[in-house]
Amino acid sequence: MHRDPFFKIIFALAALIAALHVYALSASLYYTLPWFDLPLHFLGGLFVGMSALWFTFRFSYKYFPLAASHDFIVAFSAIVVVG
């Protein structure tokens, strides 16, 4: 696994989403609690945005230094494209 602490947070978030999804399927929470889907969608968007930022910092930030506003644009664009 990577030594990058940001990657570890992203990995933990993905594991949390997977665990909640498996539990929701086994306990039929998607049917009994219709609002249960909303927090998982929020966490999924957070995962996509953080993954896009990690990918940008890991592979292109050192070659093409960008402004801080670009970080927001990268995360928001990834969320819009995936979502």
N, C-alpha and C positions, 0 to 999 in steps of 0.2 A: 504494500500500500504506500501511497505517497506520504512524504513527511510534511507536506503543506497542511497547516491547520485549517485553512479554508476548505480544502478538499475533504478533510475529515468531517467538517460540519455538513457539507453537501452529502457525503455518504451517509451520515447519521440521519439526515432529513429524508433521504430516499428510503432508508430502512424503516423509519417511522411511518412514512406513507404506505409502504408495503404491508407493515404489520397492522396498521389501522384498516387497510383495505381487506386483508384476509379475515380479520376479526369481524368486519362489517358484513362480509359475505357469509361467514359461518353463523352469525347471529341474526341475519336478515335485517340488519339495521337500515339498509337502504330503503326497505319497504315499510318498516315500522316507524322510523324517524326520517321523514323526507328531508329535513334540514341537515342531516349528517353528511350529505354530499358536498355541501358548501365549504366546510373547513378543509376537506380533502382537495377541493379545487384550489383553494387559496394556497395550501401547502404545495400543491403541484406547480402553481405559478411561481411561487417563491423558489422552488427547486429549479425550474427552467431559467429564471432570471439569474440566480446565483451560479448556475452551471455556465451560462453564457459569459458572465463576468470572469469566472475562473478560466474559461477557455481563452478569452481575450487577453487576460493578464499573463497567462502561461505561455502563449504562443506568439502573440503579436505586440504586446505592450513594450517589450524591450527593444524591438526594432522600429516601432512607430509610436513614440510617446504622444499621448493624446491628452486633451483637456479633461477636466473632471466632469464636465457636462456630457462628454462622450460616454462615460460609464453609464449614466442614466439612459442615454439613447440606446446603447447596446442591450441593456437589460430589458427595457420596454419593448424594443423591436423583437427580441427573442420571444417575449411573452405574447405579443400580438401575432407573430408568425405561427407559433405553436398552438396558441389558444384560439 
